[in-house]
Amino acid sequence: MSTVATVTIMLILMTTIIIAANNISTNTKRINFASEIKTIQQAVNSYASKNDGDYPVLNNIVVDISALDTAYQNQFKENLETVMNGKIVLNEIDYDKIGITDLKYGNGKRSANDIYAVSMQTGKVYYVMGLTINNYSYYTLTTDLVNLLKLSDKQIDITDPVIVFTPNNIDWSNTNVEVSIKIPKLFSLQEIKVNNTAISIANPIEEGSYNVYNVENTGNYSILVTYTNSQISTQKLYAKYSVTNFDNIAPAFTLGEVKKMDGGNLSGYVDITSKIENGSGLKKIKYEYNGIYETAIGSEDKKTVKAHFENNGIELDTKATMIPIRKETRKLTVYMEDNAGNNSIMTIGIDLKSEFASYIQNGLILHLDGIQNTRAGHNSSSKIWEDLSAQGNNGTLKFTSPTWNENSLAFSSSNANAVLFGIMNPTYVTQELVFKFDSLATSDVQTIFANFEGGGYGYEYNKLTNKFYYQVFVKESGSYKQVVIDANPQVGKIYYLSSKYDGNNITIYSNGEKIGSLKVPGTIGIPSNTIMAMGANPTGNGIDTYYCDITVYSARIYNRVCSDAEIMSNYLIDRGRF
């Protein structure tokens, strides 16, 4: 049920309503209102008497009266209603069950709060919206309204004794809810049933003119009190109350990986599926890009988890199902908590191998990957960058202590860092590279990934011209032919590059799209016994100079010309991973 004022959903059929008075004047309104709420109260009492204590109700609502003045709050408290944290529980009255159709108030025309509701604890009727007359607000049949109508003893008398049910918690709870039952001493208690089973009745606690009995049961449960309204009466009467705010089952869910196109890029997501909320509804979903609590299974662990996510984690809308996977993500932890305080946690490991296997394999003779980098993992003792093409072209690191990041290798010109491979002289070539410049202020010429020495092909930067380019030595022309990639390269920018030479054209791609080409018929001039190198210029099977400050994420060489579609496919995988 929705309201005009602030509403907190407790259940599909349970809401929290913040009461605020409505300004309606004229004294005749008091009589009209008193007469109508009296009629509703009589009809509710009559229905309960004829239906073994059941009330004619629809939805549960939690009414927040904390913002009301004390005088207005007392209209509820003087009726012995349980007020917890400024809230009481009422039930919307089903007018069809009591045969009332023509109402001036409580007809829903003014707002969603324009309803009459009954307390399942006391049987008292309330006008949830509140009616303000001469600067005073009425929510129930107050003493002055009773006197105004000159009610007789046989009519409704708000001082009549009633059975009062008081739960120790009206909010959602994952611990047992205890209910105290206050029964006027002049009544004769016959029986108390819990879930239709009679329970033993202990000696009551005396509280003024009441005897108090405490009932506790596991889970949600119903209470039926059978009594007579005097010690000599034989007519059985009934009072009922139901505990419906118990939920001790944690939310359940599953996690899986999905891929989808976002703005032309292939992006990875963790998909939250099979969410089961078990009554109280979800309060929060949070997540972190780690696996910090993936082994938290014991009760003490779960307490630690809950405390952690009170102040940590990224908030996710409780209706959302997708969490974006960051490029560096290896594990992702999802935390869910319901309104009763139950929580669940799950960690998923991101399957990078499945993405890796999707790269184009046909003609692949060198494949370097900053994530799946070596047999020894990401550590400073790793001196081999493993070729994952199955061609055995592993790279030898010329590093004293390699700086392996989680998904890349960083090269330092001052430390003369380089990676050396074998000889790679295909007739036609496609060469792909994902990297960034960490600095441009090193040597005048910086060889990034090439086998230049009187021939060859690869990527290079010239500080004197400030041009970053791809070049191929075309044997028939006897010279290097360049296509500029970036005339003003940027430090820190990740470049996703593919370049190819098919015997007619040198073609350059950035982010999977063609950005330049040069028509140069011929063949690649083969450098004499010169290896492929990264981070410096090779000479023979060693290094000359031209070191650079770069970070490399991924690199591939094909001994054939890849199609535009294949280049785009590889780029989308790279973009999703690096």
C-alpha positions as a printed NumPy array, in Angstrom:
array([[  0.   ,   0.   ,   0.   ],
       [  1.473,   3.367,  -0.964],
       [  1.141,   6.676,   0.852],
       [  1.53 ,  10.359,   0.113],
       [  4.072,  10.726,   2.899],
       [  7.367,   8.893,   3.299],
       [  6.92 ,   5.14 ,   2.957],
       [  9.333,   2.344,   3.849],
       [  8.314,  -0.981,   2.358],
       [  8.345,  -3.715,   4.987],
       [  6.507,  -6.348,   2.994],
       [  4.545,  -6.336,  -0.21 ],
       [  1.605,  -5.743,   2.132],
       [  3.393,  -3.97 ,   4.963],
       [  4.385,  -0.299,   4.841],
       [  5.589,   2.381,   7.205],
       [  3.495,   5.537,   7.135],
       [  4.707,   8.832,   8.557],
       [  1.575,  10.484,   9.997],
       [  0.954,  14.186,   9.403],
       [ -2.258,  16.022,  10.236],
       [ -4.567,  17.399,   7.524],
       [ -6.15 ,  20.785,   8.043],
       [ -9.942,  20.667,   7.915],
       [-11.961,  23.117,   9.993],
       [-15.564,  23.667,  11.178],
       [-17.017,  22.213,  14.363],
       [-19.634,  20.067,  12.593],
       [-16.795,  17.992,  11.256],
       [-16.139,  16.699,  14.78 ],
       [-19.616,  15.23 ,  15.102],
       [-19.521,  13.78 ,  11.605],
       [-16.123,  12.223,  12.196],
       [-16.997,  10.924,  15.686],
       [-20.186,   9.356,  14.403],
       [-18.423,   7.663,  11.505],
       [-15.494,   6.233,  13.468],
       [-17.957,   5.072,  16.145],
       [-19.903,   3.188,  13.48 ],
       [-16.685,   1.62 ,  12.16 ],
       [-15.655,   0.606,  15.709],
       [-19.04 ,  -1.004,  16.396],
       [-18.929,  -2.885,  13.093],
       [-15.394,  -4.152,  13.784],
       [-16.376,  -5.302,  17.282],
       [-19.459,  -7.05 ,  15.948],
       [-17.467,  -8.823,  13.241],
       [-14.813, -10.03 ,  15.718],
       [-17.477, -11.298,  18.105],
       [-19.139, -13.348,  15.358],
       [-15.859, -14.661,  13.864],
       [-14.04 , -16.106,  16.845],
       [-11.872, -13.042,  17.396],
       [-10.849, -12.519,  13.771],
       [-10.813,  -8.935,  12.598],
       [-12.048,  -7.699,   9.174],
       [ -8.665,  -6.671,   7.834],
       [ -6.57 ,  -6.379,   4.675],
       [ -2.981,  -5.135,   4.635],
       [ -0.539,  -4.794,   7.515],
       [  0.861,  -1.298,   7.911],
       [  3.526,   0.069,  10.241],
       [  2.589,   3.605,  11.281],
       [  5.332,   5.993,  12.34 ],
       [  3.934,   8.469,  14.901],
       [  7.307,   9.754,  16.09 ],
       [  6.843,  13.115,  14.341],
       [  3.529,  13.83 ,  16.132],
       [  3.186,  16.072,  19.159],
       [  2.957,  14.222,  22.472],
       [ -0.767,  14.957,  22.762],
       [ -1.42 ,  13.161,  19.488],
       [  0.894,  10.262,  20.319],
       [ -1.097,   9.836,  23.538],
       [ -4.202,   9.016,  21.479],
       [ -2.431,   5.759,  20.662],
       [ -0.617,   5.207,  23.951],
       [ -3.719,   5.762,  26.088],
       [ -5.332,   2.923,  24.165],
       [ -2.443,   0.717,  25.41 ],
       [ -0.932,   0.343,  21.944],
       [  2.632,  -0.926,  21.741],
       [  4.876,   1.855,  20.429],
       [  8.424,   0.808,  19.47 ],
       [ 10.875,   3.276,  18.001],
       [  7.955,   5.598,  17.383],
       [  6.005,   2.978,  15.393],
       [  2.854,   0.916,  15.872],
       [  1.359,  -1.891,  13.794],
       [ -2.182,  -1.568,  12.425],
       [ -4.23 ,  -3.404,   9.81 ],
       [ -6.29 ,  -1.748,   7.103],
       [ -9.997,  -2.512,   7.576],
       [-11.831,  -4.46 ,   4.882],
       [-15.077,  -2.498,   4.513],
       [-16.698,  -5.255,   2.466],
       [-16.488,  -7.642,   5.414],
       [-18.359,  -5.252,   7.717],
       [-20.874,  -4.142,   5.071],
       [-19.968,  -0.444,   5.048],
       [-19.799,   1.305,   1.684],
       [-20.786,   4.946,   2.23 ],
       [-17.993,   6.782,   4.076],
       [-17.196,  10.465,   4.336],
       [-13.708,   9.741,   5.649],
       [-11.489,   6.74 ,   5.135],
       [-12.663,   6.338,   1.551],
       [ -9.264,   6.734,  -0.084],
       [-10.26 ,   9.884,  -1.959],
       [ -7.935,  12.301,  -0.173],
       [ -4.788,  10.185,  -0.338],
       [ -3.579,   6.626,   0.005],
       [ -3.523,   7.237,   3.787],
       [ -7.241,   8.064,   3.8  ],
       [ -8.196,   4.766,   5.462],
       [ -9.477,   3.341,   8.715],
       [ -7.271,   0.736,  10.393],
       [ -7.642,  -1.474,  13.451],
       [ -5.073,  -2.528,  16.04 ],
       [ -4.779,  -6.293,  16.302],
       [ -3.522,  -5.771,  19.855],
       [ -6.393,  -3.725,  21.284],
       [ -9.167,  -3.825,  18.697],
       [ -9.229,  -0.027,  18.563],
       [-10.02 ,   1.727,  15.29 ],
       [ -7.86 ,   4.586,  13.946],
       [ -8.125,   7.059,  11.093],
       [ -4.618,   6.845,   9.656],
       [ -4.7  ,  10.153,   7.798],
       [ -5.752,  12.102,  10.874],
       [ -8.419,  14.813,  10.879],
       [ -7.561,  18.328,  12.09 ],
       [-10.469,  20.351,  13.472],
       [ -9.938,  23.69 ,  15.201],
       [ -6.186,  23.102,  15.338],
       [ -6.518,  19.699,  16.985],
       [ -5.953,  16.395,  15.179],
       [ -8.021,  13.264,  15.745],
       [ -6.808,   9.755,  14.976],
       [ -9.273,   7.727,  17.039],
       [-12.427,   7.99 ,  19.124],
       [-11.118,  10.201,  21.926],
       [-12.856,  10.937,  25.222],
       [-14.093,  14.34 ,  24.066],
       [-15.592,  12.774,  20.926],
       [-17.278,  10.097,  23.071],
       [-18.742,  12.757,  25.334],
       [-19.817,  14.759,  22.333],
       [-21.878,  11.874,  21.057],
       [-23.2  ,  11.133,  24.572],
       [-22.468,   7.449,  24.198],
       [-24.418,   5.195,  26.559],
       [-22.791,   2.393,  28.54 ],
       [-24.06 ,  -0.092,  25.974],
       [-22.443,   1.733,  23.159],
       [-18.719,   1.952,  22.528],
       [-16.853,   3.041,  25.611],
       [-13.155,   3.508,  25.162],
       [-12.665,   2.769,  28.872],
       [-14.057,  -0.774,  28.493],
       [-11.442,  -3.419,  29.387],
       [ -9.796,  -5.183,  26.456],
       [ -7.203,  -7.905,  25.943],
       [ -3.922,  -6.307,  24.887],
       [ -1.247,  -8.159,  22.877],
       [  2.235,  -6.619,  23.081],
       [  5.115,  -8.095,  21.014],
       [  8.666,  -7.361,  22.091],
       [  9.518,  -6.434,  18.507],
       [  7.378,  -5.088,  15.682],
       [ 10.209,  -4.718,  13.188],
       [ 11.509,  -7.63 ,  11.136],
       [ 13.421, -10.032,  13.359],
       [ 15.537, -13.159,  12.935],
       [ 15.12 , -14.083,  16.619],
       [ 11.97 , -15.376,  18.276],
       [  9.285, -12.759,  18.962],
       [  7.767, -12.864,  22.451],
       [  4.215, -11.629,  22.972],
       [  2.81 , -10.53 ,  26.328],
       [ -0.956, -10.948,  26.707],
       [ -2.617,  -8.555,  29.168],
       [ -5.997,  -9.909,  30.254],
       [ -8.277,  -7.892,  32.548],
       [ -8.641,  -9.631,  35.902],
       [-12.417,  -9.515,  35.668],
       [-12.201, -11.808,  32.598],
       [-12.055, -15.56 ,  33.037],
       [ -9.26 , -17.055,  30.914],
       [-10.237, -20.397,  29.413],
       [ -7.41 , -21.298,  27.069],
       [ -4.425, -20.02 ,  25.073],
       [ -3.587, -21.726,  21.809],
       [ -0.432, -21.25 ,  19.769],
       [ -0.739, -22.41 ,  16.158],
       [ -4.024, -24.147,  17.13 ],
       [ -2.355, -26.135,  19.92 ],
       [ -3.287, -25.415,  23.543],
       [ -0.341, -24.481,  25.728],
       [  0.091, -24.819,  29.486],
       [ -0.78 , -21.618,  31.277],
       [  1.66 , -20.543,  33.97 ],
       [  0.751, -18.302,  36.859],
       [  0.353, -14.785,  35.476],
       [  2.298, -11.694,  36.379],
       [ -0.033,  -9.208,  38.03 ],
       [  0.047,  -5.708,  36.594],
       [ -2.601,  -3.465,  38.11 ],
       [ -6.017,  -4.624,  36.915],
       [ -4.44 ,  -7.053,  34.437],
       [ -2.958, -10.525,  34.492],
       [ -0.019, -10.805,  32.093],
       [  0.936, -14.004,  30.271],
       [  4.058, -14.266,  28.109],
       [  4.089, -16.436,  25.007],
       [  7.089, -17.261,  22.833],
       [  7.319, -19.592,  19.867],
       [  9.752, -20.281,  17.039],
       [  9.043, -18.504,  13.781],
       [  5.801, -16.801,  12.839],
       [  2.815, -18.018,  14.823],
       [ -0.788, -17.312,  15.758],
       [ -2.272, -16.874,  19.231],
       [ -5.916, -17.569,  20.097],
       [ -7.174, -16.571,  23.549],
       [-10.48 , -18.012,  24.703],
       [-12.169, -16.239,  27.635],
       [-15.444, -15.121,  29.18 ],
       [-15.996, -11.503,  30.059],
       [-16.827, -12.281,  33.702],
       [-16.185, -15.006,  36.226],
       [-19.776, -16.219,  36.013],
       [-20.459, -15.861,  32.29 ],
       [-20.476, -19.021,  30.162],
       [-20.366, -17.332,  26.746],
       [-16.954, -17.897,  25.224],
       [-15.251, -14.957,  23.574],
       [-12.062, -14.904,  21.523],
       [ -9.086, -12.646,  20.922],
       [ -6.462, -13.33 ,  18.262],
       [ -2.994, -12.104,  17.435],
       [ -0.45 , -13.193,  14.818],
       [  3.329, -12.802,  14.757],
       [  4.246, -12.162,  11.119],
       [  7.564, -10.321,  11.391],
       [  9.914, -13.291,  11.87 ],
       [ 12.45 , -14.237,   9.194],
       [ 15.612, -16.185,   9.968],
       [ 16.434, -17.385,   6.46 ],
       [ 19.291, -15.591,   4.726],
       [ 18.844, -14.369,   1.146],
       [ 19.915, -16.888,  -1.475],
       [ 21.483, -16.104,  -4.842],
       [ 23.898, -17.36 ,  -7.464],
       [ 26.615, -15.581,  -9.444],
       [ 27.717, -16.056, -13.034],
       [ 29.742, -14.278, -15.701],
       [ 28.196, -12.714, -18.787],
       [ 29.538, -10.656, -21.687],
       [ 27.686,  -7.956, -23.562],
       [ 28.383,  -5.058, -25.904],
       [ 28.513,  -1.62 , -24.292],
       [ 29.055,   1.303, -26.638],
       [ 30.882,  -0.886, -29.116],
       [ 33.039,  -2.558, -26.457],
       [ 32.725,  -6.096, -25.18 ],
       [ 32.311,  -5.803, -21.423],
       [ 32.206,  -8.4  , -18.685],
       [ 29.645,  -8.519, -15.896],
       [ 28.824, -10.644, -12.904],
       [ 25.172, -11.625, -13.166],
       [ 23.211, -12.059,  -9.913],
       [ 20.562, -14.714, -10.488],
       [ 18.057, -16.803,  -8.522],
       [ 17.551, -14.192,  -5.792],
       [ 15.295, -15.546,  -3.019],
       [ 14.312, -12.985,  -0.392],
       [ 12.313, -15.127,   2.113],
       [  9.729, -12.691,   3.447],
       [ 11.359,  -9.616,   4.922],
       [ 12.759,  -8.378,   1.609],
       [ 16.253,  -7.229,   0.712],
       [ 17.712,  -4.356,   2.687],
       [ 21.016,  -4.015,   0.862],
       [ 23.352,  -5.488,  -1.714],
       [ 27.027,  -4.567,  -1.601],
       [ 30.056,  -5.839,  -3.445],
       [ 33.843,  -5.601,  -3.464],
       [ 36.417,  -6.44 ,  -6.116],
       [ 38.183,  -9.047,  -3.988],
       [ 37.74 , -12.447,  -2.375],
       [ 38.356, -11.339,   1.2  ],
       [ 35.48 , -13.334,   2.711],
       [ 35.16 , -16.255,   0.338],
       [ 35.792, -18.748,   3.157],
       [ 33.46 , -17.106,   5.714],
       [ 31.047, -19.899,   6.618],
       [ 30.822, -20.012,  10.415],
       [ 28.511, -17.874,  12.547],
       [ 31.407, -15.838,  13.948],
       [ 32.742, -15.273,  10.436],
       [ 29.341, -14.005,   9.357],
       [ 29.27 , -11.513,  12.229],
       [ 32.605, -10.18 ,  11.026],
       [ 31.312, -10.009,   7.466],
       [ 28.213,  -8.051,   8.487],
       [ 30.271,  -5.576,  10.493],
       [ 32.656,  -5.139,   7.564],
       [ 29.921,  -4.343,   5.064],
       [ 28.249,  -1.816,   7.356],
       [ 30.928,   0.68 ,   6.328],
       [ 32.605,  -0.911,   3.311],
       [ 31.679,  -2.131,  -0.135],
       [ 29.957,  -0.586,  -3.125],
       [ 26.176,  -0.214,  -2.793],
       [ 23.997,  -1.834,  -5.45 ],
       [ 20.279,  -1.279,  -5.94 ],
       [ 18.427,  -4.271,  -4.506],
       [ 16.618,  -4.752,  -7.829],
       [ 19.824,  -4.715,  -9.88 ],
       [ 21.293,  -7.908, -11.312],
       [ 24.521,  -6.822, -13.049],
       [ 27.887,  -5.79 , -11.589],
       [ 30.571,  -4.568, -14.016],
       [ 33.861,  -6.449, -13.993],
       [ 36.909,  -4.194, -13.854],
       [ 39.811,  -5.026, -16.087],
       [ 41.988,  -5.924, -13.116],
       [ 39.279,  -7.965, -11.385],
       [ 40.212, -11.53 , -10.471],
       [ 37.595, -12.109,  -7.779],
       [ 34.357, -10.361,  -6.845],
       [ 32.468, -10.733,  -3.553],
       [ 28.734, -10.015,  -3.223],
       [ 27.025,  -9.411,   0.141],
       [ 23.257,  -9.455,   0.668],
       [ 21.314,  -8.566,   3.815],
       [ 17.558,  -8.693,   4.37 ],
       [ 15.399,  -6.486,   6.596],
       [ 15.561,  -9.051,   9.404],
       [ 19.357,  -8.873,   9.556],
       [ 20.099, -12.2  ,   7.861],
       [ 23.012, -12.056,   5.436],
       [ 24.663, -14.112,   2.719],
       [ 27.996, -13.719,   0.98 ],
       [ 29.425, -15.27 ,  -2.149],
       [ 32.683, -14.871,  -4.08 ],
       [ 33.143, -15.592,  -7.757],
       [ 36.485, -16.036,  -9.475],
       [ 36.645, -14.329, -12.848],
       [ 37.393, -16.869, -15.577],
       [ 40.088, -15.18 , -17.613],
       [ 41.045, -18.361, -19.437],
       [ 37.774, -18.499, -21.342],
       [ 38.366, -14.955, -22.6  ],
       [ 41.951, -15.736, -23.432],
       [ 40.981, -18.777, -25.523],
       [ 38.802, -16.543, -27.743],
       [ 41.749, -14.775, -29.405],
       [ 42.24 , -15.607, -33.086],
       [ 44.572, -18.617, -33.218],
       [ 45.112, -19.169, -36.962],
       [ 48.666, -18.124, -37.9  ],
       [ 49.579, -17.055, -34.363],
       [ 53.36 , -17.39 , -33.825],
       [ 53.813, -15.221, -30.726],
       [ 51.346, -14.43 , -27.963],
       [ 52.361, -12.497, -24.857],
       [ 49.816, -11.873, -22.12 ],
       [ 50.294,  -9.762, -18.999],
       [ 47.763, -11.783, -17.009],
       [ 48.654, -15.326, -18.035],
       [ 52.267, -14.229, -18.218],
       [ 54.562, -17.001, -16.985],
       [ 54.679, -20.43 , -15.489],
       [ 56.052, -18.783, -12.327],
       [ 53.315, -16.18 , -12.002],
       [ 53.691, -12.47 , -11.261],
       [ 56.872, -12.244,  -9.228],
       [ 60.273, -10.639,  -9.512],
       [ 62.011, -13.961, -10.097],
       [ 60.125, -14.538, -13.37 ],
       [ 62.716, -14.086, -16.129],
       [ 60.661, -15.68 , -18.919],
       [ 57.627, -14.196, -20.621],
       [ 55.946, -17.306, -21.907],
       [ 54.767, -17.477, -25.508],
       [ 51.19 , -18.762, -25.336],
       [ 50.922, -19.472, -29.075],
       [ 52.365, -22.984, -28.583],
       [ 55.206, -22.063, -30.99 ],
       [ 57.81 , -21.89 , -28.224],
       [ 58.879, -18.282, -28.857],
       [ 59.301, -17.474, -25.18 ],
       [ 60.774, -14.11 , -24.27 ],
       [ 63.9  , -13.788, -22.126],
       [ 63.737, -10.847, -19.722],
       [ 66.82 ,  -8.639, -19.491],
       [ 65.766,  -7.387, -16.061],
       [ 67.562,  -7.518, -12.734],
       [ 64.196,  -7.651, -10.964],
       [ 61.193,  -7.557, -13.316],
       [ 58.311,  -5.286, -12.358],
       [ 55.346,  -7.555, -13.01 ],
       [ 52.038,  -5.848, -12.371],
       [ 48.85 ,  -7.874, -12.053],
       [ 48.217,  -7.657, -15.783],
       [ 51.377,  -6.236, -17.353],
       [ 55.164,  -5.849, -17.389],
       [ 56.81 ,  -2.451, -16.834],
       [ 60.042,  -1.558, -18.722],
       [ 62.611,   0.944, -17.434],
       [ 65.035,   2.602, -19.837],
       [ 67.403,   3.543, -16.994],
       [ 67.658,  -0.149, -16.062],
       [ 68.173,  -1.197, -19.708],
       [ 65.112,  -3.457, -19.605],
       [ 64.206,  -5.504, -22.662],
       [ 62.642,  -8.822, -23.659],
       [ 64.34 , -10.916, -26.343],
       [ 62.607, -13.437, -28.595],
       [ 63.682, -15.618, -31.471],
       [ 63.878, -14.776, -35.174],
       [ 60.466, -14.005, -36.694],
       [ 60.469, -13.231, -40.422],
       [ 57.076, -14.052, -41.919],
       [ 56.366, -13.169, -45.555],
       [ 53.27 , -11.237, -44.503],
       [ 52.525, -10.091, -40.986],
       [ 49.921,  -8.874, -38.508],
       [ 51.407,  -7.406, -35.324],
       [ 49.24 ,  -6.41 , -32.356],
       [ 50.204,  -4.526, -29.214],
       [ 48.471,  -3.24 , -26.061],
       [ 50.731,  -0.88 , -24.115],
       [ 51.208,   2.609, -22.685],
       [ 54.073,   5.114, -22.519],
       [ 55.241,   5.718, -18.958],
       [ 57.599,   8.447, -20.161],
       [ 58.685,   9.961, -23.484],
       [ 61.854,  11.59 , -22.17 ],
       [ 64.324,   8.789, -22.797],
       [ 66.442,   8.299, -25.939],
       [ 65.78 ,  10.14 , -29.195],
       [ 64.563,   6.935, -30.826],
       [ 62.71 ,   4.341, -28.767],
       [ 62.084,   0.891, -30.219],
       [ 58.969,  -0.548, -28.656],
       [ 58.388,  -3.92 , -30.347],
       [ 60.389,  -4.682, -33.487],
       [ 63.273,  -6.517, -35.227],
       [ 64.839,  -3.538, -37.016],
       [ 68.357,  -4.079, -38.407],
       [ 68.562,  -3.45 , -42.127],
       [ 65.074,  -4.876, -42.421],
       [ 62.167,  -6.004, -40.3  ],
       [ 58.955,  -4.456, -38.996],
       [ 57.546,  -3.043, -35.761],
       [ 56.551,  -0.129, -33.534],
       [ 58.811,   2.825, -32.738],
       [ 58.758,   6.36 , -31.312],
       [ 60.969,   9.248, -32.444],
       [ 61.343,  11.923, -29.769],
       [ 62.866,  14.422, -32.207],
       [ 59.746,  14.439, -34.404],
       [ 57.394,  13.436, -31.549],
       [ 55.863,  10.789, -33.791],
       [ 54.796,   7.306, -32.81 ],
       [ 54.617,   5.073, -35.886],
       [ 54.617,   1.598, -37.37 ],
       [ 57.189,   0.84 , -40.017],
       [ 58.108,  -1.964, -42.414],
       [ 61.326,  -2.347, -44.36 ],
       [ 60.097,  -2.965, -47.933],
       [ 62.826,  -4.829, -49.772],
       [ 61.808,  -3.584, -53.218],
       [ 62.129,   0.074, -52.2  ],
       [ 65.168,  -0.553, -50.028],
       [ 63.88 ,   1.569, -47.171],
       [ 61.595,   1.731, -44.16 ],
       [ 58.037,   2.879, -44.859],
       [ 56.141,   4.447, -42.005],
       [ 52.504,   5.035, -41.087],
       [ 52.039,   7.45 , -38.171],
       [ 49.88 ,   6.147, -35.343],
       [ 49.965,   9.261, -33.159],
       [ 51.643,  12.582, -33.982],
       [ 51.339,  13.636, -30.357],
       [ 51.548,  10.506, -28.203],
       [ 50.287,  10.674, -24.632],
       [ 51.894,   9.293, -21.502],
       [ 49.55 ,   6.993, -19.59 ],
       [ 47.147,   6.352, -22.457],
       [ 46.623,   2.663, -23.24 ],
       [ 47.   ,   2.015, -26.97 ],
       [ 45.169,  -0.941, -28.522],
       [ 46.991,  -1.418, -31.821],
       [ 47.002,  -3.766, -34.8  ],
       [ 49.249,  -3.314, -37.846],
       [ 49.623,  -5.461, -40.927],
       [ 51.484,  -5.68 , -44.219],
       [ 49.917,  -7.729, -47.022],
       [ 52.472,  -7.092, -49.824],
       [ 50.552,  -4.042, -51.064],
       [ 49.595,  -1.922, -48.089],
       [ 50.735,  -1.147, -44.579],
       [ 47.508,  -0.711, -42.572],
       [ 47.18 ,   0.572, -39.011],
       [ 44.274,  -0.035, -36.601],
       [ 43.567,   1.619, -33.263],
       [ 40.76 ,   0.359, -31.025],
       [ 39.865,  -2.116, -33.75 ],
       [ 39.243,   0.608, -36.336],
       [ 41.407,   1.434, -39.357],
       [ 43.181,   4.785, -38.839],
       [ 45.755,   4.852, -41.641],
       [ 47.399,   3.022, -44.516],
       [ 50.18 ,   3.369, -47.038],
       [ 50.315,   1.663, -50.429],
       [ 53.738,   0.041, -50.778],
       [ 53.887,  -3.042, -53.027],
       [ 56.667,  -5.471, -52.217],
       [ 57.891,  -7.833, -49.529],
       [ 59.329,  -7.457, -46.057],
       [ 63.093,  -7.054, -46.055],
       [ 64.504,  -9.746, -43.812],
       [ 67.046,  -8.582, -41.248],
       [ 70.106, -10.831, -41.152],
       [ 69.888, -13.137, -38.134],
       [ 68.202, -10.458, -36.026],
       [ 65.812, -11.393, -33.268],
       [ 62.492,  -9.78 , -32.321],
       [ 62.777,  -7.566, -29.231],
       [ 60.567,  -5.505, -26.963],
       [ 61.627,  -2.405, -25.042],
       [ 64.841,  -1.791, -27.049],
       [ 66.377,  -2.126, -30.515],
       [ 67.857,  -5.573, -31.307],
       [ 71.14 ,  -6.278, -32.983],
       [ 71.822,  -9.864, -33.985],
       [ 70.728, -11.929, -30.999],
       [ 71.301,  -9.11 , -28.493],
       [ 70.361,  -5.497, -27.789],
       [ 71.783,  -2.279, -29.226],
       [ 70.135,   0.694, -27.469],
       [ 66.935,   2.731, -27.952],
       [ 65.451,   1.695, -24.603],
       [ 62.053,   3.017, -23.568],
       [ 59.801,   3.478, -20.529],
       [ 56.65 ,   1.531, -21.32 ],
       [ 54.161,  -0.898, -19.771],
       [ 53.088,  -3.791, -21.993],
       [ 49.829,  -5.673, -21.436],
       [ 49.565,  -7.89 , -24.492],
       [ 51.323,  -8.556, -27.802],
       [ 50.757, -10.918, -30.74 ],
       [ 52.381, -11.686, -34.098],
       [ 50.649, -13.612, -36.894],
       [ 52.435, -15.027, -39.944],
       [ 49.498, -13.977, -42.105],
       [ 47.237, -11.004, -42.755],
       [ 44.288, -10.922, -40.351],
       [ 40.949,  -9.63 , -41.584],
       [ 39.273,  -6.497, -40.273],
       [ 36.761,  -8.67 , -38.408],
       [ 39.526, -10.709, -36.757],
       [ 41.335,  -7.552, -35.691],
       [ 38.131,  -6.16 , -34.187],
       [ 37.491,  -9.446, -32.369],
       [ 40.936,  -9.438, -30.764],
       [ 40.583,  -5.775, -29.817],
       [ 37.263,  -6.37 , -28.041],
       [ 38.836,  -9.134, -25.96 ],
       [ 41.853,  -6.949, -25.151],
       [ 39.637,  -4.028, -24.221],
       [ 37.652,  -6.194, -21.84 ],
       [ 40.771,  -7.564, -20.17 ],
       [ 43.247,  -4.66 , -20.081]])
